[in-house]
Every structure is written in structure tokens, then in C-alpha cells.
Amino acid sequence: MMMMNVLSKKNKNVMLFWWLGMIVQLCFLLCGCSEKTSLRGSSKIINGMRSTSIVKLNTEEDQKQLVVDNGIVSVTLSRPEGYILGISYNGIDNILESKLEEQDRGYFDVVWNEPEKVGNFQRVHGTNFSVIAADENMVELSFLRSWTSSMMGKDVPINIDKRYIFKSGDSGFYSYVIFDRPEGMPAAEVDQIRYVYKLDEDRFKYMALSDTRQRSMPSMKDRDTGQVLAYKEAVLLTKPSNPEFRGEVDDKYQYSCENTDNTVHGWISFDSSDAPPIGFWMITPSNEFRNGGPTKQDLTSHVGPYTLSMFVSTHYAGKEVTMAFQDGETYKKVFGPVFVYLNTDSKENDKLSLWSDAVQQLSKEVQSWPYDFVQSQDYFPPNQRGAVFGRLLVQDRYFKGGRFQCTNAYLGLALPGDAGSWQRESKGYQFWTQANAKGYFKINNVVPGDYNLYGWVPGFIGDYKYNATITITPGGIINLSSLVYNPPRNGPTIWEIGIPDRLASEFHVPDPYPSLMNKLYVEQRKDKFRQYGLWERYTDMYPDDDLVYTVGVNKNRDWFYAQVTRSTENKTYEPTTWQIVFDHQHDIISGNYTLQLALASAADADLQVRFNDPSIYPPHFATGHIGGDNAIARHGIHGLYWLFTIDVPSNLLVKGQNIIYLRQSKAINQFQGVMYDYIRLEHPPTT
């Protein structure tokens, strides 16, 4: 008798408001009202008819669906599963792809596995529906999937509560998810948590991710008739319905971006009729619930047309960021809310106005964060959060005379751990900001709990960590005063390669093959690294011998962006050995020199370092088997950051010419390798 709860006294009042709303709208029609607005997003004027600003929940006992309508957007959901079956807006019955199965249009999914077992893709199927709140201003719905021992091995052992919020006057709706593991649940590993929306493929053909990353997109059928390349996500379009796409490569990873920039993205429809265009946007006002910190990269929107809201993934990081739960481990976290926003414009083909309006809506959502209308007791509203402020200076005793340097450091609070552990952390909340030019920072709206303060500074290597645990209390404000970061340094610089910014973008990124291009990145040269197949260009440039970099002669642009394997005959690959040649004009002094070796990415690699002897075994230094971020294959210019401080005994160097050999020894496929961030050779310490 679940539906008896729905038809409670409160919900009978809702039905009364619904009828009142219908009467008001009928009056508008009878009086011939025809007020219009050019851009209809958060406006309450829809299709020439003013919204009554009443949220209506329509549900009947004999139905397995429910409809929520706020006068602007109407959403149909399955009950009790919580799948979004349809979204009606601006006279369109359903902007989702109605040809798909009902559970494959708008849904929430996880990828998980039992320890040491293969991963499972699972749409989360609610089993208990309830109305959390319902009046004329707001409706919040819950679709709960509770785990029981009978689900062992089949369903992820977490209680998952999917929530949807509909507010009057909003041109869209909010969604969030509560994960809860009480005592007694078995061990599990979670690799991915996300929302997925699959839009009407006949309408939505233009995608926008940023001011510069926008384009008309091919269709899923174009992909199906194309040629799969080195992996299934990358397809050469050979028979597209639109000839302008012929010869292009489509790959969803070409449209990834960092968490800090993954704030608004989506699609614009251009109907063949005279109907005005509409936009569908995923707006994420905070990154606090995402994994891996601000530099973590993830998917956005891609051909389908699909729009994603990624909360957790192993993309551009690998299994190092997996959420691993031990047997019996308890856990609770709120992911979201995020906002699905819809807008329209009376002007035909005016893409810029829809995108600009979505960006403005993002600004409004950010200003409203954290929200004060979320009903879950597990969500922390503004008055229950705290803040931290202070100033971070950098002191490098061999840089500018050791004077304190003001910084634009990135600073964040994350679960306690080692310096730099934030980029591999996925379970807790993270709160980040960037200091101003004088080093002052403030981190607002922090959920209560215990944290470490972490940071990193562009222009300097290494990771900062404050030496004490920071406990945030509701309403508490902590002043850390002036802090000092002493980056890794043992002696003055002899030479350096690269820029210490955790990216490989200053190095040589080759042009793509003309037959394997994405036209968007032909125009946007700074994003050239997103082109397909750049790893193969190394073999073209160095078919026989590897890269040799001579200090004082070569520049950063002479250094290939990634040390990859070399392709040989019969689709086999061989290791590559790069050389750094430098002259040491002075006598070698006793003690240890230091090689600071910072990597921007590592993918199934083993980097070996040798000094003046290319064949000595074991090598003078080896990283061992590292990395699974797959940034080379996924068109990233970085993955996870690695720093190795290598002692170089003075007997390994000579006065005159020296050669450092960098050998990436693993060579099973074309995607293994490393990206360098920065390399520096330091003189032994001086007084």
C-alpha cells in the first residue's frame, strides 16, 4: 500500500493546488494573454503563458509512473525505480530519446566490483519511493535502494538514495545521491559514480563545453558506420550523414576536462521546423563531492547525444583512485546536488545566447551554494559549515636569495594523509581555492570534520602539507596566519628542462595525421594535445634513434610531450631511451648532486635512470612499475603527478660532457609511457 503515503493529506493539498493552477492558466488563455520573452530559462513566461509558480506532483495508485510539473519543466519518473522517463519543455513532449528502453534514458549508475573480481556496470534501481517534501513551492522525492545480504555479489553493498528536487520558477531540476554503508556490509570497490542523460538524437546536434570548445556533432549512427581505431571509443567517421564530418575522428575522451572547469556543459537543439532552439545543460556548482581534487580530469558530454554528471571515476588516474571499502567499513556521503537546466531563445540558431545564459545560470548556482533547500539531514546547509583562511609563502633558499615569495598557490582541505595524497583520494569531501598574488587564501563552506591542508605552487616542485590536523566545526572559522612552503631543493640549479606546473604542454605536441583529425582542435591550437594518435608521431619523428636533448642548445619545444614506445613491424613495440647531454665545465666536487624528476603522467611504465653508462644493470635509479592514468591514450596533457628526488653520487659525473639516459623499459603496447613535467639537476649543497 505504498501509494497510500503519496495520497496523504499533504499531497491532497498539492492536487488542489494543481487544479487551481490549471484554472489560472485557463484564464490566461481565455483573456488572450500572449506575453513573451526572448530568452526563457529561469523566466516564468513559457510559450506565451505565465507560470503559476506552483509545483505539481501527479501520482495515482494504479500507475507505475509519476509526473512533477512546475509550470516550466515537466518530468516523468518511474516508481519506485527512479528512472527519468521523460522531460517535457517548451512544447516538446520528451527531449530524452524515447526510442530507448525506459531505464536507458535518464539514470544513475555505478561501476563496482568485489575485491579481486571483475567490475560490474549497474544502473541503480530504486525499490522504495517516498515523498520527502511537497508543497506549492517545492517537491523533493526519494528513490531508495537498500542493500540486503540476498544481493551479495549482484548489487553494490551500499544503501543508495536518489533524490530529485523540483522548485517553483526553476527552468530545470536538482538531483543528488546519498551513499550509506552501515556496519556489517561486505568489502567492495567502486570505480565510477555518475548520472547519465540521453537526449533526442534528432534534435540535439550541437555541443558546448566552454566558450571555445563548441561544435556541431556527428550522430551515434555515424559512429556505428565508421572505422574503430586503436580502441573502441575512437572511431574514424567514414560514412557520416553530414559530409562535413567525413574523415574526422570522434572520441568521447577528446571532450574531457579538469574538475575545476567541469562546471557547465550540454547540448543545443535545432529543430527542422520553426520551433526555437532549446538548450540542455548539466550545471555543477561545487566540486566538493568529486574525487581526485581540482586537477582530476573526467568526461562531460559526447556523441549520443549524451550528457554526464561524473561524481567519481578512475579516468586519467587508474585504480589508484578507486573507492576501496573494507569488510564492515562504515561510510556516508552526499554527492551533489547538481542542476539540470533548460533554456530557449526566440531567435533561430542563436547558439551564443543559450550558452551565455547557461553560464549566467551557473554563476547563480555557485552564488547560492551550499543550497538551503535540500531536505536530507546528511547534507550540510550554509549555517552548519566552517571556513579556513591564511597566507602561504614560498621560501626556496637557492631561488632569489632565499627571500619569501608570494604565490598563487592552490590550497585545499581533504582527508588526512601524506603530502599529495589528495589527488588519489576519493572517499571524502575536498574543498579547494587559489591564493591571490600576495598568497592570501580563504576556503569557505567546509563540511565539518577532520582535514589536512594541502597545496601546490605553480613554478615550484612538490606538494605542501600543513603539519597539523584541522578540525572544522559548524560555523567555525580558523585563522592559520602565515604559512611557509619549502619546496624540495638540495642545491643550486645547474640546468633545468620544462616548467614545474604539472603539465607537459610546454613541450612539443605534434600535429595530428591529416586523416585523423578533430576539426575543433585544428582551430583551438592550445588544445592540440586532444587530437587522436599523437603517440604514433614519435615513431615518425624518431624511426631509428631516440630523442637527444642537449642542454644549452635545445629548448622545451624540442622535447617530445610524451616518452612512448616505438612502433616496429608486425604491430610490436620497443622501449625508448632518451638522452640529456650536458657539459659540466667545473671540477666535480665530493658529495651528492641531485636530479629532481617530476612526471605529469605515467601509464604502465618503468622509468630507469642511468648516468654516463647506458647499459649498467641495475640502473642507478628506477621508478619501478608505476601509473595507470592512461592520459596518453585519452588525449590528456597530464594524469597523476609524480616527483622523484634522486641522489647522484659525484663519482657518476665527470668534468666535461655527461649524458643522462632515461629509459622507459615497458613496451607491450603504444600507450605505455610517461609525460615529463620538469627535470632539474642540482649542485651539492653550498653554505
N, C-alpha and C positions, 0 to 999 in steps of 0.2 A: 504494500500500500504506500509505496514511496511517493506517489503523486499527491497523496493527501497533504503532505507537507507543503507542496507547491501551492496548493489552493487554500493556504492558511488565510486568516483574516487580513494579514498584511497584503497578501497577493490579491485578494478580492478587491482591496482598495486600489491596487495597481490596475486591475481590469477596469475599475470605474474611471480612473484617470485616462486609460486608453480610449474609452468611449467618449469622454469629454474632449480628448484631443481630436478624435475623428469629427466630432460636431464642429469644433473650431475650424478645422481645415475645410469642412464643407461650406462653412460660412464664407471663408475666403474665396472659395470657388464661385459661390453664388453672387458675391459682390464684385466679381471680376477683377480681383486683385492680381496684379502682374508685376510686382516689384522684382527686380533682378539685380544681380551683382556680377561684375566681370569675373572676379576670382572667387570661387566658392570653396572654401576649405572649412575654417572654423566659423565662417559666417552661418547664420541661422536662416538664410534665404536659400531655399533649394527648389530648383525647377519652377521659379516664379511663385513659390508658395512658402510663406514664412513658417518655420518650425515652431511647434507649440512648446518646445523645450521640456517635453515630458518623455521619460524613458519608459517604454512599454515592454513588459515581459509577457509573452503569449505562450502558454503551455496548457495542454489538455491531457487528461488522464489516459486516453486511449492512443496517444501519439508517442512515437519514439524520437521526436524532434521538438525543439523549442526555438522560438524566434525572439530576438531582442531588437527593438527599434527605437532609436532616439530622435526620429524625425529627419535625420540626415543619412544615417547608415543603418541598414537592417542586416543582422547576422543570424544565420540559421545554424544551429549546432545539434549534433546527435546526443541522445540522452540514454544511458549515463556515460557514454564513451568520451564525449567532449571533443569530437572531431568537428572542425568547421566545414560545413557542407556548402555554404553559400554566403556571399557578401553582396548585398544589393545596394547600389549607389547611383544617384543621378539618372534614374530611369532605366538602369541596366539591372536585369533580374539577378544575374550572378556574374561577378567579374572573375571568379575562380573557374578552372577548367572543368566544366560539367561533364565532359566525356570520360573523365577519370572515375574510378571507383570512389565511393563517398569517403572512405578512410584515407584517400590519397590526394586530397585537395588542400586542406589546411590541418596540420597535425604537429604533434610534439613527439620527438623520438630520442632514443639513447642508443649508443653502441657500447656494449659491455661484455665482459667475459668472467668466468670463474678462473682463479689463478691457474696458470699453465695450460689453459684451454683456448680454443679459437673464439674470436669475437662474434657477438650476435648483434644484428640490427633489430631494434624493437620499437614499433610505434606504441606509445603508452596509451593503454585502453582503459579509460575510467570505468569503475564498477559501482560508484556511489555518487549520485548527483544531489546537490543541495544548493539552496539559495542562501547566500551569506548575508546579503542586504538587498532590499528592494524598496524604493520609493520613486517619486516622480523625478528625482534628480539623479539617481544612480542605482544601478543594479550590479551586484558582484555575485558571480556564480562559481561553484566549486565542482570539479570532476576528479574525484579521489580514486586512486588505485592503491589499495592496501595490500602489502605482501603477506603471504602465508606460507607455511612450510610445504604445502602442496604445490607451490610454484617453483620449488627448488630446481635449479638448472634451466628453467624455462623463462623466468622473468627476473629482471634485475632486483636484488634484495634491498629495495628502498621503498618506503612509502612515498608516493608521488602525488601531489595535489596540484592540479592545473587550475589556475584561476583566470577569469575574464572579468573586466570591469568596463561598463558602459555608462557614460555620463551625458547628461543633457547638454546640448550645444556643441559637443565634440564631433568633429568630422573624422571619426575613427574609434578605436577601442584599445584598451590596455590588456596585456597578458603577463602573467608571471607564474612561477612554479616554485613549490616548496618541496625540498628533499628532506626526508626524515628517516634516520636509522636508529630506532630504539635498541636497547640491549637485546642480544641473542641472535642477531642476524648473521648469516654466514659471510665469509670473505668474498670480495668481488672487486673487479677493476672496471672503471668507467673511462672510456676514451672520448666520448662525444655526447654533448647535450645541446639540443637546438630546437627551434621552431622552423617549420617549412610551410611556405605558401606557393601553390602552383596556379598561375594565372591563366586566363583565357588566351590561348596561343594565337587566336585570330585577331585579337585586339592589341595586345601589348607587344610591341616590336622595337621600342626604343628604351635603352637602359641608361641610367645615370648613377655614378658613384661619387663624383666630385665635380668641381667646376670645370675640370679639364678632362676627366675620364667619363665621357658620354659618347654614345654611338647607337646607330641602328644595328639591330642584332639579327643573325640568322635564326632559323627555327630548329626545333628538335628533328623535324623531318630532314632538314639539310644535313644535320649530323648523321642521321641514320643512313643516308645515301652517300656519305663521304668515306674517306680512307682513314682508318685508325692508324695512328703513328706509333711512337715508341711505347705509349701506354694508353689505356682506354679513354682517359679524359681528353687527350689531344687528338683532334680529328682535322684532316685536310678536307675542305669543302670542295668537292669535285662536281657536284650536280645541284647547286643550290637553286631554289625557286627564284631568287633575286640574283641576276647575273653579276651584280657588283660584289658579291661575296665570293665568287669563284676564285680559287687559288689561295684563299685565306685559311689560317689555322684558327680553330676555336678550341679553347681550353678554359674551364672554369677557374683554374688557378691563375690565369692571367688577370683576373679581376679581384684578387685578394688585396687586403691592405692591413696595416697595423691597427691594433685595438684603439689606439688613441685617435685614429682617423675614421674608424668604422662606426660612424655615428648616424648617417642617413644615406640610404641608397634605395633604389627601386626602379619602377617601370612607368612608362607613359604610353597610353593607348591612343592610336589614331584610327578611328573608325572610317570605313569607306563611305559611310553615309555623312550627313551633315551634322551629326552629333558632335558636340565639343569634346576635346581630348580630356582624359582624366589621368591622374597620377596615383600610383600605389606605392607607399613609402614605408620602410622599416626605420623607425627612429629609436635610437638607444641613447638616453640622456646621461647615463653613467656607465663606467667600465668596472665598477667596484666588484661586480659578481662574476666577471670573466676571469679566465685563468691566464697565467703567464705574464701578467703585468702589461704596461702600455706598449711595449715593442713587439709583443706577440702578434703574429700575423694570422689572418683567418679569411674564410670565404665571405662573400657578400651576396650579390645577385649574379645569375648566369643564365645561359640559354635554357629554355624550358617553355615559357619564361618562369623562372623560379626566383623567389626572394627568401633569404635565410636570416634567422637571428641566431648567431652562434654564441652560446654561453661557455662551452668547454670543448676543446678539441686537441688532438695531437698534431695538427697541421703545423709545419715549419718548426717542429720541436721533437717529435717522436715520442716513444714510450716513456721518456724521462718525465713527462708532464702528466702521465696517467694518474687519475684519482684511484689510489690503491687503498682499499678498506680491509683491515684485518678482521679475523673472525671475532664477532662480538663488539666491534668498534661502533661507538655511537657517533651520530653526525646530524646536523641540521643547518640548512642554508636556504636563503631565498634568492632565486635567480630572476632578475627583473625588478619592476615591470619595464616592458618595452611598449612602444606605441605604434600601432598600425594606423597610418594617416592617409586619408584620401582627399584629393582636391581636383578642381576642374577649372576651366577657363572658357569664356565665351568665344575667344579668338581661336581660329583653326590653326593647328600646327605651331602653337606658341610654346615650345618646349622650355624656353628660358624662364618664363613666368611661373610655370609649375615647379620647376626645380628651385627657383628663388624662394617661392612660397614655402616649399618643404624645408629649406634651410632656415627660414624665419621661424617655422614651427619648431624645428629642433632647438633654436635659441630659447623659445618659450618653455619648452620642456626642461631644458637644462636649468633655467632660472627657477623652475618650480620644484627641482629636485633637492632633497628627497620629498616625495609626494606625501600629502597629509590625508589622503582619502583612502589609502589601502587598508582593508579591514583585518588582515591577518595579524595576529598577535606576535608572529615571528618576524614581521617587518618593522624596522626601526624608523619612526617618523622623525621630523626635524628636531623636536624638543627632547629626544632621547639620544642624540648623538653628540660627539665631542669634537675637539679640534686641537691641532698642534701647530706651533709656529716657532720660527727661529731664523738663524742665518748660517749658511755654510760657506766657509772659505777654504781655499786650497793652498797648501804650502808644500812646494817641491824645492828642496834645498839646492838643487842644481839648475833650477829654472828661474830666470830673472832675479838672481841673487838670493833666492830663498824668501823673497817677500810674499806676503799673503796676497792671494789673487781672488778677486770677486768672480763669481761664476754664475752661469745659467744652468746650474745643476738640475738634474731630475731627481726628485726625492719622493719616497713612498713608504707607506706602512703596509706590512704584510706579516704573515705568521712568523713567529721566531724561528731563526735558522742561521746558517752560515752566511757570510757576505756573498751576495749574488744569488742566493737561493730563491729569491722572488721569481726569477724567470723560469724556474722549474716547479713552481708552487701552484696547485690547482684547487685545493680544498677550501681555503679561507677567502675572506674578502681582501681586496687590495685598494689602497687609496693613494693616488699619485698627483703630483703637481710639478711645475717647473719654477725654479727660483728666478727672481729678476736679475738684472745685470749687476746688482750690488750684493747678490747672494741671499736676499731675504725671501722667505717662503712661508706659506700657511697652507695646511691641509685641513679642509673643512669637512663636516658631515661624516665623521668617522663612527662606524658602528662600535659600541662598547666591546672591550676585550683586550687581550694582551698582544702586543705587536713589537717587532723591531723596526727601526727606521733605517731604510736602505737608500742608496743613491749611487749615481754615476755622473761623471762630469765630461761633457764633450771637450776634447783636446787633451785629456789625461786618461791613462790606462787604469784598469782595475775597478773594484767596487768598494763603495763606502758602506760602513755599518756603524751605527751608534752603539756605544758599548753597554747599554743597559736596556732592559725590557721597558716598554712604555705601556702603561695601563690606561685605557680610555674609559671614562665613566660617563653616564648620561649628563649632558650639559657641561662636562668638564673641559677646560681649556688649559693646555700645557705649554709653558714657555721654555724652550730649550736653549735660549740665548744664542751665543756664538759657538759654532762647532767648527772643527778643523779636520780636513781630509788630507792625509799624507799619502799620495799615490805611490805605488811600488817604484822604487828607484834605489839603485846601489851605487851609482857613479855617474859622472858627466857623460853626455851623449857623444859617441864617436860618429855615428851616422844613423839615419832612420829612413824607413820606407813606409809610405801611407800616411793616413790621418787617423788618429785614435778617436773614432766616432762610432764604432761597432758596425760599420758598413764597408762594403767593398766597392762602393760606387765611384770612388776616385780613380780606380784602376781601369784598364782597357776593357770596355764592354764592346764586343764586336758587332758589326751589322749582321742582321739575320740573313738567311738564304732568301733571295727574292721570291722563291716559290713557296716559302713557309712563313709568311709574314702576317701579322695582325696590323691592319692599316691604322688603327688608333694610335699605336706606338711608333709609327713612322712619323706622325705629326708631333707626338709628345716625346721628344728625344730623351728627356730626363728619365723616362720610364722604359728606355730601350731594353733594359735587362729583363723585361717581362716578355720579350719575344721568345718564340719556341726555337729549340735546337741550338742555342748558342754554345753549349758544351761541345758540339761537334766541330765548331770553328777552330778549336785548339789544334786538332789534328791537321786542319788545313794550313794553319799558320806554322806549325811545327811538325811536319810529316816524319822527320827522321830524328832530329836533335831537339832537346828541350830548351826551355826558356833560360837565358843567361842575362842577369841584370848586373850591370857594372855601376857601383856607387860613384857618384860624381859625373857620370856620363848619361845614364838613363834617368828617366823621370817616372812618376807614378803611372802615367799613361802607357808606359812600355811594359807594365806588369799586368799579365792577363788576370781577369777578375776572379777566376777560379782555377785551382790546380786540380785538373781532372785527369782521367785515364786517357791514353792514346788508343784510337781505334786502329785495329790491324785487319788483316784479311780474315774472311770467314766469320765476321761478327765476333771477333775476340778482342781483348783489350790488354794493355800492358801498363805497368806502373810508370810514373813520370818522376824525373829528378830535376828540380830547378837549382840553379846556382846563383849565389850572390858573391860577386867578385869585388874585393876592395883592397886598397893599398893602406898599409899601416906604416907611416913614414918614420915613426919614432921607435925607440927601443921598447921591447916588450918588458913590462915590469912584473915583478912577482905578485902573486895574489890571483884572485878570480875576476875575470871580466864577466859581464852578464849579458845574455841575449833575452830581451823581452819579446815574447812571441804571442801576439793576440790574434785570435781567429774570429771571424764574423760568422762562420758556419762550418759544420763538419757533418759528413754523410758517410757512414760506414767506412771510416778512414783509419789509417795508422800512419802518422807523420813521423818520419825519422830524420834526425838532425845530425850531421857529421861535419867536422871541421878539418879541412885540408887533407882528407882521406876518404874518398867516395866509397870504398869497399870495406872499411873496418867493421867488424861484427863482434859483439853487438854494437849498435850505433852509440855515439856519445850521449844521445838523448832520444827517447821515443815517447810519443803520447800514449801509446797503446791503442787498442780499438776504441774509437770514440765516435759519437754522433749518430743521429738518426733523423735530423731535421729535414732532409730531402729538399733543401732550398734550391739546389742546382736544378733538379728536375721540375720543381714547382715555380720556377721563374722568380725566385726571391733574390734579393741582394744581400740578405743576411738570414741567419737562423738563430741558434743559440750562441751566446758569447763564451769564448774560452780564453783564458790567459795562462801562459806558461812562463815562469821565470827560470831561466836555465843558467846554471853556473858553468862558466867556461874557464877551466884552469889555464893559466898563462902559457903552459908548455904546449898547448894545442894551437897557438898562434905564432906567427913569425913576423919579423920586421920585413916589410915589402908586401908582395902580393899574397892574399889569403882568399880562400874560397870556402863558403858555407854551402853544403849540399842539403837540400830539402827534398826528401823522397817520400812520396805518398805511395805506400807499398801494396795497398789492396787494389785489385784490378779484375773484378768479376764482371762489372757492367760499366756503362758510360756515365752513371750518375754518382759514382763514388768520388770523393774528393773533399777539398777544403776551400773556403774563401778566407783570405787574409784580411785582417783589419789594420794591423800596424806591426812593424818589426823595428826594434831598436837595439843597437849594440852599445853597451855602456863600459866605460873605463873603470878599472878598480877604484874603490872609494878613495877620495882625497880629503885632506883636512881643510 
